[in-house]
């Protein structure tokens, strides 16, 4: 989900939060976890054998997720059809918080849930320790997911470490009422044409809107940057050897400059960092007119903009296709009930359940059967002017032509970039903030 990692009933927190000092904490955590995991090694054969046995009596499983996966109503359904299993659901507020908990408990060798959710942006970090997780390969789930989705969670030995939950194909969500008030196209087909198919055309549309409205065009440069960088094949690291190339990659600098130009120089940004209290409150105050919108974001908007009429979805995305977010369910070897845990993970990620989660919170399925389902295509959202979100996001998913490479340092590098962009919106000069980002990236080693 976004990584990832976002509810229809309440605001989904960030897969990309920005916190002061996050890079220092991230670096220290990564080094500490690596050292601890290297030192502790693997468990004994006897212990592993004991953990692979299924319990004969009632079993209580813990499920650890973050933000909103749409499981609140699915868990009782699972328990009703699996009377020998009870599920305790623990939700972290953000992907960052979940990541910290995950690696701390992994290093400690205890305390992990039976089923742990992993966001796509820190999946590569987790795969370094794939021997600490159960291989979830099974004939029952073979071919269930889009190829790129399953491949991302498969380690070098061919072990499937995670079952894919959602994906995040992107469109543009917008306030049709604000566009109409500005005398601009407002129905979703006309707005899609107005936005165009490139970032230049999207920003040009923003300048036209700004000339006729006092409402900022988009929420923040950080959120907009995220959609742009997700279209770069290898933004921060070399896929062949993992070498960090972020600070020397001209594509990264170009996107940074472009989004700063649009958001700050041209004045299109509301300067509202996603998931902040001000951002959440802005949905009730005409805070901005458009935002990049993976499927799960529809649920976030619904929760934050309750009672506000005018939101809609344009079936377009600048630069072609884009995917933001997506997560996996894993079964750590710490689990005392791996058989039942795998059963829970498989059930929650089945096409039928993923369609239900999409209806509830907008978590768009990553399963082939779900994507081809007439039930998915028929999904509409009443509060979005009955937008056919099932059809729109299925088409947006087809527009995604590549999955960007995200290595072991992607999460920390990208988090540092989000901090850099936030600094710019808070008044730091773009060059000074870029220089600080370069220093932060080099500090990661």
Secondary structure, 3 states (H helix, E strand, C coil): CCCCCCCCCCCCCCCCCCCCCHHHHHHHHHHHHHHHHHHHCCCCHHHHHHHCCCCCCCEEEEEEEECCCCCHHHHHHHHHHCCCEEEEEEEECCHHHHHHHHHHHHHHCCCCCCEEEEEHHHHHHHHCCHHHECCCCCCCCCCCECHHHHHHCECCCCCECEEEEEEEEEEEEEEHHHHHHCCCCCCHHHHHHHHCCCHHHHHHHHHHHHHHCCCCCECCHHHHHHHHHCCCCCCCECCCCCCECHHHCHHHHHHHHHHHHHHHHCCCECCCCCCCHHHHHHCCCCCCCEEEEEHHHHHHHHHHCCCCCCEEEECCCCCCCCEEEEEEEECECCCCCHHHHHHHHHHHCCHHHHHHHHHHHCCEECEHHHHCCHHHHCCCEHHHCCECHHHHHHHHHHCCCCCCCCCCCHHHHHHHHHHHHHHHHCCCCHHHHHHHHHHHHHHCC
